[in-house]
């Protein structure tokens, strides 16, 4: 099966928003998320016919390319990261916007691999096996790091928000 340019355009239009949201959740910078999404779509365009020949799932491949692009970017810019020693003040109860920001801030405190695992497992609702395949890890690493990350998130979010992660 050969996919044509129209197929790629339809795929890109249908998935660009979701890819950009995943990128934002990983990097917490809308401009960088846009750049990562564009890089991912560029790489997808180059590999489009090869994906068709192998019968690969285009979105699964795009997600993997996006995560690898982000990790490569972080490796190149790791010296410019700024670590913080305290969480911001807790938001008021019942404010969904504040709750979302608190969750995003807590996610940002996780190391990039643990953040990727949490986002794939709980945001994208991927299985342990799918997450391991996407990230190129063993299932035991995905299980142990997701448990560690969830413990950290629960500690940062407090008991009232711990329900977000089961």
C-alpha positions as CSV (number, residue, x, y, z in Angstrom):
1,X,0.0,0.0,0.0
2,X,1.3,3.4,-0.9
3,X,0.0,6.4,0.9
4,X,0.0,9.7,-1.1
5,X,0.4,13.3,-0.1
6,X,-3.3,13.7,0.4
7,X,-3.3,10.9,3.0
8,X,-0.4,12.6,4.9
9,X,-2.2,16.0,4.8
10,X,-5.4,14.4,6.2
11,X,-3.4,12.6,8.9
12,X,-1.6,15.8,9.8
13,X,-4.8,17.9,10.0
14,X,-6.5,15.3,12.1
15,X,-3.7,14.8,14.6
16,X,-1.7,18.1,14.9
17,X,-3.7,19.4,17.9
18,X,-3.3,16.1,19.8
19,X,0.4,16.0,19.1
20,X,0.8,19.6,20.1
21,X,-1.0,18.9,23.4
22,X,1.2,15.9,24.1
23,X,4.3,18.0,23.3
24,X,3.1,20.8,25.6
25,X,2.4,18.5,28.5
26,X,6.0,17.2,28.1
27,X,7.8,20.5,27.8
28,X,5.3,23.1,29.2
29,X,6.2,25.6,26.5
30,X,3.6,26.3,23.8
31,X,6.3,27.7,21.4
32,X,8.6,24.7,21.9
33,X,5.5,22.3,21.6
34,X,4.7,23.9,18.2
35,X,8.3,23.5,17.1
36,X,8.4,19.9,18.2
37,X,5.1,19.1,16.5
38,X,6.3,20.6,13.2
39,X,9.6,18.6,13.5
40,X,7.6,15.5,14.1
41,X,5.3,16.1,11.1
42,X,8.4,16.8,8.9
43,X,9.9,13.5,10.0
44,X,6.5,11.8,9.4
45,X,6.3,13.2,5.9
46,X,9.8,11.8,5.1
47,X,8.9,8.4,6.4
48,X,5.2,8.4,5.2
49,X,5.6,5.8,2.3
50,X,7.9,3.6,4.4
51,X,5.2,3.5,7.1
52,X,2.6,2.4,4.6
53,X,4.8,-0.4,3.3
54,X,5.3,-1.8,6.8
55,X,1.7,-1.3,7.8
56,X,2.7,0.8,10.8
57,X,0.2,2.8,12.9
58,X,0.9,6.4,11.8
59,X,-0.2,8.0,15.1
60,X,1.8,5.6,17.2
61,X,4.9,6.3,15.1
62,X,4.2,10.1,15.3
63,X,4.0,9.9,19.1
64,X,7.3,8.0,19.3
65,X,9.0,10.5,17.0
66,X,7.6,13.4,19.1
67,X,8.9,11.9,22.3
68,X,12.3,11.2,20.8
69,X,12.5,14.7,19.3
70,X,11.7,16.2,22.7
71,X,14.3,14.0,24.5
72,X,16.9,15.0,21.8
73,X,16.0,18.6,22.3
74,X,16.3,18.3,26.1
75,X,19.7,16.6,25.9
76,X,21.0,19.5,23.7
77,X,19.6,22.2,26.1
78,X,20.0,20.4,29.5
79,X,22.3,23.1,30.8
80,X,19.6,25.8,30.4
81,X,17.1,24.1,32.7
82,X,16.1,25.9,35.9
83,X,15.4,23.9,39.0
84,X,13.1,25.2,41.7
85,X,13.2,24.2,45.3
86,X,9.6,24.9,46.2
87,X,6.2,24.3,44.8
88,X,4.0,27.3,44.1
89,X,1.2,28.1,46.6
90,X,-1.7,25.7,46.5
91,X,-4.8,26.8,44.6
92,X,-8.2,27.2,46.1
93,X,-10.5,24.2,46.2
94,X,-12.9,23.8,43.3
95,X,-11.0,25.9,40.7
96,X,-10.5,23.6,37.6
97,X,-8.0,26.0,36.0
98,X,-5.9,26.2,39.2
99,X,-6.1,22.4,39.6
100,X,-4.9,21.9,36.0
101,X,-2.0,24.3,36.6
102,X,-1.1,22.5,39.8
103,X,-1.1,19.2,38.0
104,X,1.1,20.6,35.2
105,X,3.5,22.1,37.7
106,X,3.7,18.7,39.6
107,X,4.3,16.9,36.3
108,X,7.1,19.4,35.5
109,X,8.9,18.3,38.6
110,X,9.3,14.7,37.4
111,X,12.3,13.6,35.4
112,X,11.6,13.5,31.7
113,X,11.4,9.8,31.4
114,X,9.0,9.4,34.3
115,X,6.9,12.3,33.0
116,X,6.7,10.6,29.6
117,X,5.6,7.3,31.3
118,X,2.9,9.0,33.3
119,X,1.6,10.9,30.3
120,X,1.5,7.9,28.1
121,X,0.0,5.6,30.8
122,X,-2.6,8.0,32.3
123,X,-3.1,10.9,29.8
124,X,-2.9,8.8,26.6
125,X,-4.3,5.7,28.4
126,X,-1.7,3.4,27.0
127,X,-1.0,0.0,28.5
128,X,2.3,-0.9,30.2
129,X,3.3,-2.9,27.2
130,X,2.5,-0.1,24.7
131,X,4.3,2.5,26.9
132,X,7.4,0.3,27.1
133,X,7.3,-0.2,23.3
134,X,6.9,3.5,22.6
135,X,9.8,4.5,24.9
136,X,12.0,1.5,24.2
137,X,12.0,0.3,27.8
138,X,11.2,-2.9,29.5
139,X,7.8,-3.3,31.1
140,X,9.4,-3.7,34.5
141,X,11.0,-0.2,34.1
142,X,7.7,1.3,33.1
143,X,6.0,-0.3,36.1
144,X,8.6,0.7,38.7
145,X,9.0,4.3,37.3
146,X,5.3,4.9,37.0
147,X,4.8,3.8,40.6
148,X,7.7,6.1,41.7
149,X,6.3,9.0,39.7
150,X,2.8,8.5,41.0
151,X,4.2,8.6,44.6
152,X,6.0,11.8,43.9
153,X,2.9,13.4,42.2
154,X,0.7,12.3,45.1
155,X,3.1,13.9,47.5
156,X,3.1,17.2,45.6
157,X,-0.6,17.2,44.9
158,X,-1.8,16.3,48.4
159,X,-4.5,13.9,49.5
160,X,-7.4,15.9,48.0
161,X,-5.9,15.6,44.5
162,X,-4.4,12.2,44.8
163,X,-7.6,10.8,43.3
164,X,-6.4,12.0,39.9
165,X,-4.0,9.1,39.8
166,X,-6.0,6.4,41.4
